[in-house]
Amino acid sequence: MISTMPMAFKGMAVALLAALACSATAHALPSYDEVRAAHRPSETLVLARDGQVLQRVRTDASVRRGPWVALAEVSPALRTALVLSEDQAFWQHSGVDWRAVSAAAWANLWNTRTRGASTLTMQLAGLLDEDWRAGPGGRSVGQKLGQAVAAQRLERSWRKDQILEAYLNLVPLRGEIVGIDALARSLFGKAPHGLDAREAAIAAALVRGPNAAPAVVARRACTVLKDSTGAADCAGLELLTLGALQRRSWPASEGIAPHLARRLLHEDGTGGASLRSSLDAGLQRFARQQLAQHLRELRGRNVEDGALVVLDNASGEVLAWVGSSGALSRAAEVDGVLALRQPGSTLKPFLYAQAIAEGRLTAASLLEDAPTHIATPAGLYIPQNYDRRFKGWVSVRTALASSLNVPAVRTLVMVSPDAFARQLQALGLALAHGGDHYGTSLALGSAEVSLLALTNAYRALANGGRASPVRLVPGARPAPGPPVLDARAAFIVGDILADPLARAMTFGTDSVLATRGWAAVKTGTSKDMRDNWAIGWSDRYTVGVWVGNAGGAAMWDVSGTSGAAPIWAALMQQLHRQAPGRAPRAPAGVEQAAVRFGDALEAPRREWFLPGTAQPLFALAGTREDRAATPRILAPVDGSILALDPDIPPAHQRLWLRAQGPDARWRMDGKPLGRGRELAWLPWPGRHQLQLVDAGGTVLDQVRIEVRGAAVKPARGGAAAPARPAWP
């Protein structure tokens, strides 16, 4: 009787299965190809233009699931351990293991607390069709029988290796982990093909009890390991199990382009398994290394952050995007490529290009670099140069290349802040306010822009004044963008910024800005040394670099050539390691002519001009001696507002009056004051008119000033001193 029981039991099971066959066939199971195509990892891989993985970013917070893993890429030790643990007859049965079924009592045959008779194929059927999945109270008899029928149907349409492969990719494991790839990377920090026998035993034990206590998992793993290898160090395996179950070595994001990945995912919105970007993987690695290395060299100067971007001139594709200095930064998540910051002198090329295009200036026009005071609604604006020195009369070429501030402010007065702001907007620099809000300080970069937008505006200079958006994905070369800046003016500005002699006044003749081939570059430093920039282009690439502090703290002793410029130079050299940059061809409508300068202000040269603007000589009216002899007031300037110091007795405070001319005669409020090119005047609160007159009393020059400090306080000895007011 006992010997015939398995066959009778089998016959009863077959009859039950046949009775349910009609209902089971209503559930159409997907094919292997459909299941694999529908697989979606919880992470998106951001790829370089050549397919290399740049960044892995988690995009599904509900599970941790890796990419589909082929069976050949799974450790042989794990394949063996899983079959021994879950389904020893897997390679022989046709979906249902009748030997296991007949060996169990009917009451426990379908008990969800054991997988004794549940084959890997049956478990896969439950993963593919939710109707066969266990509920809170376990599976019903009907579910169990339906699962068995589905398993047999899977065996007829799928190969065994496909079943095992799909199971390994779909099986829920510990916590949120689904699939062997996520398990291997999370618990063991390696790919599935690298799991050894002990790790494979732990993984197989977790299939049996995904959320079991560590001690239970370790005991099961020890049994699996003994079955697989014949021996096991259970004590050592328990320690390994405890450590693995506590580890989470698979971060939510890792790679070399975190900020670009974030931006690309935001623009794409699909969150697919992979996204191909326009980045060059080798250039991205080089850029990160150069930024980190240079910032380490700047230690001790209160600099910890930096960012850079490299654009392809023709396509607008982003070839490198480094948003922060990573581990060197206390704000590594802040994307310095997109953060808004003051650009300093890097706006000057657009200003001079606009003035040249409008015929207000030429590259040889003379501008005075001398102390000046410009009246604004908030008071007097007194621009200074970086080195606090003034160079006198210089050409536009020298003023721009050497980044002199006063000539730039004078140029903005010609163009007007509002017109300049409109030009910047057309170039893609989205200013928060109109030009009138910034006033003349807009010439020195008082507005806030992003590194990406500013670099792309420089790319418009490289492309003859045509602007187009940047692109984060590779593709066919787009049509040229619309012209937003005169191509002839853009060419002249590029020629100036590529001229090492023109920048020698500020940067010397052998600065870091000098490149092996042709390249145009401009540096900039914002107010209080908070931001340092270097942006420039060659015939093929535009590179922008920013260094500073994400929190806005000022840097210490960081100049235009010691901050961002060395990184820019290294990138440009790397980009042109095969062939140096080539100078662009002059566009139609520009002409070159010989020029010389009066009083030998600058050396003779050949200069570029728009048609009708060339002239052979650029000189100031009169001789140098005549100009020096012309009487005029040098200080104070018209509109000055002075404040007396309440802590200094009035008798000890003096304002120095300075004049130009051989015989300076001073008159204050209509009364004679004294003679001489320099005169010390005892200021007194009130509004005053200061005049320079000749021997006959004729007024040669005059200014109006105001001295504030009417309230006084007793000083030592009973004297009174004016109280100090606030400046306007």
C-alpha positions in Angstrom: 0.0 0.0 0.0 2.8 2.4 0.9 4.7 1.6 -2.3 1.7 2.5 -4.5 0.9 5.8 -2.6 3.0 8.1 -4.7 1.4 7.0 -7.9 -2.1 7.4 -6.5 -1.2 10.7 -5.0 0.2 11.8 -8.4 -3.0 10.7 -10.1 -5.2 12.7 -7.7 -3.0 15.8 -8.2 -3.2 15.4 -12.0 -6.9 15.2 -11.8 -7.1 18.4 -9.8 -4.8 20.2 -12.1 -6.8 19.1 -15.1 -9.9 20.5 -13.5 -8.3 23.8 -13.0 -6.6 23.9 -16.4 -9.4 25.8 -18.1 -9.3 28.6 -15.6 -5.5 28.7 -15.5 -5.2 29.1 -19.2 -7.1 32.4 -18.9 -4.0 33.9 -17.4 -1.7 34.5 -20.3 1.9 34.5 -19.0 4.4 36.8 -20.8 7.3 35.6 -22.8 10.9 35.8 -21.6 11.6 38.6 -24.1 8.6 40.6 -22.8 9.6 40.2 -19.2 13.2 41.3 -19.9 12.0 44.3 -21.9 9.6 45.3 -19.1 12.3 45.2 -16.5 13.0 48.7 -15.0 15.9 49.2 -12.6 15.4 51.7 -9.7 18.5 53.5 -10.9 19.1 55.5 -14.2 22.5 55.2 -15.7 23.8 58.5 -17.2 26.1 57.6 -20.1 28.9 59.6 -21.8 28.6 60.2 -25.6 30.5 56.9 -26.2 28.4 54.8 -23.8 30.6 54.9 -20.8 28.8 55.1 -17.5 29.2 58.6 -15.9 26.7 58.5 -13.1 24.2 56.2 -11.5 21.2 57.9 -9.9 18.3 56.4 -8.0 15.0 57.3 -9.6 12.6 54.9 -7.9 12.3 55.3 -4.2 10.0 52.3 -3.7 12.6 49.5 -4.4 16.3 48.9 -5.0 16.5 47.1 -8.3 19.6 46.9 -10.6 19.7 46.4 -14.3 18.8 43.0 -15.8 21.7 40.5 -15.3 22.2 37.7 -17.8 22.7 34.2 -16.2 26.2 34.1 -17.5 27.0 37.2 -15.5 25.9 35.5 -12.2 28.4 33.8 -10.0 28.4 30.0 -10.6 28.6 29.6 -6.9 25.3 31.4 -6.5 23.6 29.4 -9.2 24.6 26.2 -7.5 23.6 27.4 -4.1 20.2 28.6 -5.2 19.3 25.4 -6.9 20.5 23.3 -4.0 18.6 25.5 -1.5 15.3 26.0 -3.4 14.8 23.4 -6.1 17.3 20.5 -6.3 15.4 18.9 -9.2 15.2 22.1 -11.2 17.1 20.9 -14.2 15.0 17.7 -14.4 11.3 18.5 -13.6 8.8 20.1 -16.0 7.6 22.8 -13.6 6.3 20.7 -10.7 8.5 18.4 -8.7 6.2 15.4 -8.3 8.8 13.6 -6.1 8.7 16.5 -3.6 4.9 16.6 -3.8 4.5 12.9 -3.1 7.0 13.1 -0.2 4.9 15.6 1.8 1.6 15.2 3.6 -1.4 16.8 2.0 -1.9 19.1 5.0 1.6 20.6 4.6 1.9 20.3 0.8 1.0 23.9 0.0 2.0 25.5 3.4 3.4 28.9 2.7 5.8 28.5 5.5 7.9 26.1 3.5 9.1 26.0 -0.1 9.6 22.2 0.0 7.4 21.5 -3.0 7.4 24.9 -4.6 9.8 24.9 -7.5 11.7 27.8 -8.9 9.4 27.8 -11.9 6.3 27.9 -9.7 7.9 30.8 -7.7 8.6 32.6 -10.9 5.0 32.1 -12.0 3.9 33.8 -8.8 6.3 36.7 -9.5 4.9 37.2 -13.0 1.2 37.0 -12.2 -0.1 38.5 -9.0 -3.1 36.1 -9.0 -0.7 33.4 -7.8 1.0 35.5 -5.1 0.4 34.8 -1.5 -1.9 37.1 0.4 -1.8 37.9 4.2 -3.2 34.5 4.9 -1.1 32.6 2.5 -2.1 31.0 -0.9 -5.5 29.3 -1.3 -5.6 25.8 -2.7 -6.9 27.2 -6.0 -3.9 29.7 -6.2 -1.5 26.9 -5.5 -2.9 24.7 -8.2 -3.1 27.6 -10.6 0.5 28.4 -9.9 1.5 24.8 -10.7 -0.4 24.9 -14.0 1.3 28.2 -14.9 4.7 26.7 -14.0 4.1 23.8 -16.5 3.1 26.3 -19.2 6.3 28.4 -18.5 8.4 25.2 -18.9 6.8 24.6 -22.3 7.6 28.1 -23.6 10.7 29.2 -21.7 14.1 27.5 -21.5 15.5 26.5 -18.1 18.3 29.0 -18.2 15.8 31.8 -19.0 13.6 30.7 -16.0 16.6 30.8 -13.6 17.8 34.1 -15.0 14.4 35.7 -14.7 14.0 34.4 -11.2 17.3 35.8 -10.1 16.4 39.2 -11.4 12.8 39.4 -10.1 13.0 37.7 -6.7 12.3 40.0 -3.7 15.1 39.9 -1.2 16.0 41.8 2.0 13.9 44.9 2.7 13.5 47.0 -0.4 16.0 45.0 -2.4 14.7 43.1 -5.5 17.0 41.0 -7.7 20.5 39.6 -7.3 22.2 42.7 -8.8 20.9 45.0 -6.1 21.6 42.4 -3.4 25.2 41.9 -4.4 25.9 45.6 -4.7 24.1 46.6 -1.5 25.3 43.8 0.9 28.6 42.9 -0.6 29.7 45.9 -2.7 30.3 43.9 -5.8 28.7 42.8 -9.0 26.8 39.5 -9.1 29.5 37.7 -11.0 32.0 38.3 -8.1 30.1 36.5 -5.3 32.1 33.8 -3.7 30.7 30.6 -2.1 30.1 32.1 1.3 28.4 35.2 -0.1 26.3 33.0 -2.5 25.2 30.9 0.5 24.0 34.0 2.3 22.2 35.2 -0.8 20.4 31.8 -1.2 19.4 31.9 2.5 17.8 35.3 1.9 15.7 33.9 -0.9 14.2 31.5 1.6 13.7 34.1 4.3 14.2 37.7 3.0 13.6 39.4 6.3 14.7 36.8 8.7 16.8 37.7 11.7 20.6 37.7 11.0 21.2 34.6 13.2 18.5 32.6 11.2 20.0 33.7 7.9 23.4 32.7 9.1 22.2 29.2 10.1 20.5 28.7 6.8 23.5 29.9 4.9 25.8 27.5 6.8 23.5 24.6 5.6 23.6 25.8 2.0 27.3 26.2 2.1 27.8 22.7 3.5 25.5 21.3 0.7 27.5 23.3 -1.9 31.0 22.7 -0.8 30.9 19.9 1.7 32.3 22.0 4.5 31.6 25.4 6.2 33.1 27.6 8.9 29.7 28.5 10.5 31.2 30.9 13.1 33.0 32.9 10.4 30.0 32.8 8.2 27.8 34.2 10.9 30.2 37.2 11.3 30.1 37.7 7.6 26.3 37.5 7.6 26.0 40.1 10.4 28.3 42.5 8.6 26.6 42.1 5.2 23.1 42.6 6.6 24.2 45.8 8.3 26.0 47.2 5.2 24.5 49.5 2.6 27.4 49.9 0.2 25.3 50.8 -2.8 24.8 54.6 -2.6 21.8 56.4 -4.1 24.1 58.1 -6.6 27.7 57.6 -7.6 29.9 58.6 -10.5 31.8 61.5 -12.0 29.0 63.8 -13.2 26.4 64.2 -10.4 25.3 67.7 -11.3 25.0 67.0 -15.0 23.0 63.8 -14.3 20.6 65.7 -12.1 20.1 68.4 -14.8 19.7 65.8 -17.5 17.2 63.8 -15.5 15.2 66.9 -14.9 15.1 67.8 -18.6 14.4 64.3 -19.7 11.7 63.4 -17.2 11.3 59.8 -18.2 13.7 58.2 -15.8 14.5 55.3 -18.1 17.2 52.7 -17.6 19.8 54.9 -19.2 20.3 58.3 -20.7 23.1 59.2 -23.1 24.6 62.6 -22.5 26.9 64.7 -24.6 29.8 64.5 -22.1 33.2 63.3 -23.0 34.1 60.8 -20.3 37.9 61.3 -20.6 37.5 65.1 -20.6 35.2 64.9 -17.6 37.7 62.9 -15.6 40.5 65.3 -16.5 38.4 68.4 -15.6 37.5 67.0 -12.2 41.2 66.1 -11.5 42.4 69.6 -12.6 39.8 71.4 -10.5 40.6 69.4 -7.4 44.4 69.7 -7.8 44.3 73.4 -8.3 42.0 74.0 -5.3 44.4 72.0 -3.1 47.1 74.3 -4.3 45.0 77.3 -3.2 44.7 76.0 0.4 45.4 78.7 2.8 43.7 81.3 0.7 40.1 80.5 1.8 39.0 78.9 -1.5 37.2 75.6 -1.4 34.7 75.6 -4.3 34.9 75.6 -8.1 33.0 74.7 -11.2 33.7 74.5 -14.9 31.9 73.8 -18.2 33.2 73.0 -21.7 31.1 73.6 -24.8 31.5 72.5 -28.4 31.3 75.7 -30.4 29.6 74.3 -33.4 26.9 72.1 -31.8 26.5 73.7 -28.4 27.0 70.2 -26.8 28.3 70.2 -23.2 31.5 68.2 -23.2 32.4 68.6 -19.5 30.3 69.7 -16.5 31.8 69.8 -13.1 29.4 71.4 -10.6 31.6 71.4 -7.5 34.9 70.4 -6.0 33.2 67.4 -4.3 34.9 66.2 -1.1 36.8 69.5 -0.9 33.6 71.5 -0.5 31.2 71.9 2.4 28.4 72.5 -0.2 29.1 69.7 -2.7 25.4 69.5 -3.7 25.4 73.1 -4.9 25.8 73.2 -8.7 28.3 75.9 -9.4 27.6 75.7 -13.1 24.0 76.9 -12.5 24.4 79.1 -9.4 24.0 82.8 -9.9 27.0 84.9 -9.1 28.5 88.3 -10.0 30.7 87.9 -13.1 33.0 90.8 -12.5 35.0 91.9 -15.6 33.8 89.0 -17.8 31.0 91.2 -19.1 33.4 93.8 -20.6 33.8 92.0 -24.0 30.1 92.3 -24.7 30.1 96.0 -23.7 33.0 96.9 -26.0 31.6 94.8 -28.8 28.3 96.7 -28.5 30.1 100.1 -28.5 32.2 99.0 -31.6 29.1 97.7 -33.4 27.3 101.0 -32.8 30.3 103.0 -34.1 30.9 104.7 -30.8 34.5 103.3 -30.5 37.1 101.5 -32.5 39.8 99.1 -31.2 42.2 102.0 -31.5 40.0 104.7 -29.8 41.6 106.4 -26.8 39.9 106.3 -23.4 41.2 107.9 -20.2 42.0 105.6 -17.3 42.1 108.2 -14.5 40.2 108.8 -11.3 36.6 109.6 -12.0 33.4 110.2 -9.9 30.1 109.4 -11.4 26.9 110.7 -9.8 24.3 108.1 -9.1 21.0 108.2 -7.2 22.8 106.5 -4.3 25.8 108.9 -4.3 29.1 109.1 -6.1 30.3 106.0 -7.9 34.2 105.8 -7.9 35.5 102.9 -10.0 38.9 101.6 -9.3 41.2 99.2 -11.2 42.2 95.8 -9.7 45.7 97.1 -8.8 44.4 100.5 -7.6 46.5 102.3 -10.2 45.6 104.3 -13.2 47.2 104.1 -16.6 46.2 107.4 -18.2 45.2 107.4 -21.9 45.0 103.9 -23.4 43.4 102.4 -26.5 40.3 100.3 -26.4 42.5 97.3 -27.2 44.6 97.8 -24.2 41.7 98.8 -21.9 39.8 95.5 -22.7 42.7 93.1 -22.8 44.2 94.6 -19.6 40.8 94.7 -18.0 40.9 98.4 -16.9 37.7 99.4 -15.1 37.4 103.2 -15.6 37.5 103.0 -19.4 34.8 100.3 -19.2 32.6 102.6 -17.1 33.2 105.4 -19.5 32.1 103.1 -22.4 29.0 102.1 -20.5 28.1 105.8 -20.2 28.3 106.0 -24.0 26.2 102.9 -24.6 23.8 103.4 -21.6 23.1 100.7 -18.9 19.7 100.0 -20.3 20.9 99.3 -23.8 23.7 97.1 -22.5 21.3 95.1 -20.3 19.2 94.4 -23.4 22.3 93.2 -25.2 23.1 90.8 -22.4 19.5 89.5 -22.4 19.8 88.8 -26.1 22.9 86.8 -25.4 21.0 84.6 -23.0 22.1 86.2 -19.8 18.8 86.5 -17.9 19.3 89.5 -15.7 17.1 89.9 -12.7 16.6 93.6 -13.3 16.9 96.2 -16.1 19.9 98.3 -16.7 18.7 101.3 -14.8 18.7 99.1 -11.6 22.4 98.3 -11.9 23.5 101.6 -13.4 27.1 102.1 -14.4 28.3 99.3 -12.1 26.9 96.9 -14.7 30.1 97.5 -16.7 32.0 95.8 -13.9 29.6 92.8 -13.5 27.3 93.8 -10.7 24.5 91.6 -12.1 24.3 87.9 -11.3 24.6 85.2 -14.0 25.3 81.5 -14.1 28.6 80.0 -15.3 26.6 78.0 -18.0 24.8 81.1 -19.4 28.0 83.2 -19.3 30.1 80.6 -21.1 27.4 80.1 -23.7 27.4 83.9 -24.3 31.1 83.7 -24.9 30.3 80.9 -27.3 28.2 83.4 -29.3 31.4 85.5 -29.6 33.2 82.5 -31.0 30.3 81.9 -33.5 30.3 85.4 -34.9 27.6 86.8 -32.7 25.1 84.0 -33.2 23.6 82.6 -30.1 22.0 79.1 -29.6 21.1 77.0 -26.5 23.5 74.4 -25.1 22.7 70.8 -25.5 23.1 68.0 -23.0 22.5 65.1 -25.5 24.4 64.4 -28.7 22.8 64.6 -32.0 22.9 66.1 -35.5 24.6 69.5 -35.7 21.9 72.2 -35.4 21.5 75.1 -37.7 23.4 78.3 -36.7 21.5 80.4 -34.1 20.2 83.9 -34.9 22.6 86.8 -34.9 22.4 88.8 -31.6 25.7 90.6 -31.9 27.5 92.2 -34.8 29.8 89.5 -36.3 32.4 92.1 -37.1 32.5 93.5 -33.6 32.6 89.9 -32.2 35.7 89.2 -34.4 37.5 92.4 -33.2 36.8 91.6 -29.6 38.1 88.1 -30.1 41.2 89.4 -31.7 41.8 91.7 -28.7 41.3 89.0 -26.1 43.8 86.8 -28.0 46.5 89.5 -28.0 49.2 88.8 -25.4 50.8 92.2 -25.9 47.6 94.0 -25.3 47.1 92.3 -21.9 50.8 92.8 -20.9 50.0 96.0 -19.0 48.1 94.0 -16.3 49.1 90.4 -16.8 52.6 90.6 -18.2 54.0 89.1 -21.4 54.2 85.5 -20.1 51.1 84.9 -18.1 49.2 81.7 -17.6 46.7 83.0 -20.2 49.1 82.5 -23.0 48.3 79.3 -25.0 50.1 77.2 -27.6 47.5 78.0 -30.3 45.0 80.8 -30.8 42.6 81.4 -28.0 40.7 84.4 -26.6 40.2 84.7 -22.9 38.9 87.1 -20.2 39.3 86.9 -16.5 37.1 88.5 -13.9 36.9 89.0 -10.1 33.7 90.2 -8.4 33.4 92.6 -5.5 35.3 91.7 -2.3 37.1 88.8 -4.0 34.0 86.5 -3.8 34.2 85.1 -7.3 37.0 84.5 -9.7 36.4 83.6 -13.4 38.3 82.7 -16.5 36.3 82.2 -19.7 37.5 82.0 -23.3 37.3 80.2 -26.6 39.3 78.6 -29.3 38.2 77.8 -32.8 36.4 74.6 -31.6 35.7 75.0 -27.8 34.5 77.5 -25.2 35.6 76.9 -21.6 34.3 78.6 -18.5 35.8 78.2 -15.0 34.7 79.7 -11.7 36.4 79.4 -8.3 35.3 80.8 -5.0 33.2 79.7 -2.0 29.6 78.4 -2.4 28.7 80.3 0.8 29.9 83.6 -0.6 32.9 84.1 1.7 35.7 86.2 0.2 38.9 84.6 -1.0 42.4 85.8 0.2 44.9 87.0 -2.3 43.5 85.3 -5.3 44.0 87.2 -8.6 42.7 86.7 -12.1 45.7 84.6 -13.0 46.0 82.5 -9.8 42.4 81.6 -9.4 40.4 80.2 -12.3 42.9 80.9 -15.1 45.3 78.0 -14.5 42.4 75.5 -14.7 41.2 77.2 -17.9 44.6 77.0 -19.4 45.0 73.3 -18.5 41.6 72.5 -20.1 42.4 74.4 -23.3 45.8 72.6 -23.6 44.1 69.2 -23.1 41.4 70.0 -25.7 44.1 71.0 -28.2 46.7 68.4 -27.4 46.5 67.0 -30.9 46.3 70.3 -32.8 46.6 73.9 -31.6 43.7 76.3 -32.0 43.6 78.3 -35.3 42.8 82.0 -35.6 39.4 82.8 -37.2 39.1 84.3 -40.6 38.1 88.0 -40.6 34.4 88.3 -41.6 33.3 90.5 -44.5 33.0 94.1 -43.5 36.1 94.5 -41.5 39.4 96.0 -42.7 42.9 96.3 -41.3 44.9 99.5 -41.4 48.1 100.9 -39.9 47.7 103.3 -37.0 49.9 105.3 -34.8 49.3 107.2 -31.6 50.2 110.8 -30.6 52.6 111.4 -27.7 53.8 107.8 -28.2 50.9 106.6 -26.0 51.1 103.2 -27.6 53.4 101.6 -30.3 52.3 101.8 -33.9 50.4 98.7 -35.2 47.9 97.4 -37.6 44.4 97.5 -36.3 41.0 96.1 -37.3 38.2 98.6 -38.1 34.6 98.6 -39.3 34.2 100.3 -42.7 34.5 104.1 -42.4 35.9 104.1 -38.9 39.7 103.8 -39.7 42.1 106.7 -39.3 45.9 106.7 -39.3 46.4 108.8 -36.1 44.8 108.6 -32.7 46.0 111.6 -30.6 44.7 114.0 -27.9 44.0 117.6 -28.8 47.1 119.8 -28.4 50.5 118.8 -27.1 51.2 117.1 -23.9 52.7 120.3 -22.5 49.6 122.3 -23.6 47.3 119.8 -21.9 49.3 119.9 -18.7 49.1 123.7 -18.7 45.4 123.9 -19.1 44.0 125.0 -15.7 41.4 122.6 -14.2 40.5 121.3 -10.8 41.7 117.7 -10.3 40.3 117.2 -6.7 37.8 117.3 -5.3 35.5 116.4 -8.1 32.1 118.0 -8.8 29.4 116.7 -6.5 31.7 115.4 -3.8 30.1 114.9 -0.4 32.6 115.0 2.5 32.1 113.9 6.1 34.0 115.3 9.1 35.3 113.0 11.7 33.9 113.8 15.2 36.9 112.3 16.9 39.4 114.7 15.3 39.4 118.4 16.2 38.2 120.5 13.3 41.4 122.5 13.3 43.3 119.3 12.5 41.2 118.2 9.5 42.1 119.3 6.0 40.9 118.7 2.5 43.6 118.9 -0.1 42.7 120.8 -3.2 44.6 119.9 -6.3 44.7 121.7 -9.7 46.4 121.4 -13.1 48.0 124.5 -14.5 51.0 126.8 -13.9 49.3 129.5 -11.8 46.4 128.1 -9.8 44.3 130.6 -7.9 41.5 129.3 -5.7 38.3 130.9 -4.7 35.8 129.4 -2.2 32.2 130.7 -2.2 33.3 133.8 -4.1 36.2 134.7 -1.7 39.9 134.2 -2.4 41.3 131.1 -0.8 44.9 130.8 -1.9 47.3 129.9 -4.7 49.2 126.8 -5.8 48.6 123.5 -7.5 48.0 122.0 -4.0 46.2 123.8 -1.2 45.1 122.5 2.2 41.6 123.8 3.1 40.0 123.7 6.5 36.5 122.3 5.7 33.4 123.5 7.3 29.8 122.0 7.1 27.7 123.4 4.3 27.4 123.5 0.5 30.3 125.2 -1.2 31.4 126.4 -4.6 35.1 126.0 -5.4 36.5 127.9 -8.3 39.8 128.1 -10.2 40.4 131.7 -11.6 43.1 133.5 -13.5 44.8 136.7 -12.5 41.9 138.8 -13.8 39.3 136.8 -11.8 37.9 134.9 -14.8 36.6 131.5 -13.7 38.5 128.7 -15.5 37.0 125.7 -13.7 34.6 125.2 -10.8 33.0 122.3 -8.8 30.3 122.1 -6.1 30.9 120.1 -2.9 29.1 119.5 0.3 30.7 119.1 3.8 28.5 117.3 6.4 29.0 117.4 10.1 27.1 120.3 11.5 26.6 118.8 15.0 29.7 119.2 17.2 30.9 117.7 20.5 33.4 119.1 22.9 37.0 118.3 22.2 40.0 118.4 24.6 40.7 122.0 25.7 37.0 123.0 25.2 37.1 123.1 21.4 34.2 121.6 19.5 34.4 119.0 16.8 31.7 118.2 14.2 29.8 114.9 14.8 30.2 112.2 12.1 27.1 111.7 9.9 26.3 108.7 7.8 27.4 108.6 4.2 24.6 108.7 1.6 
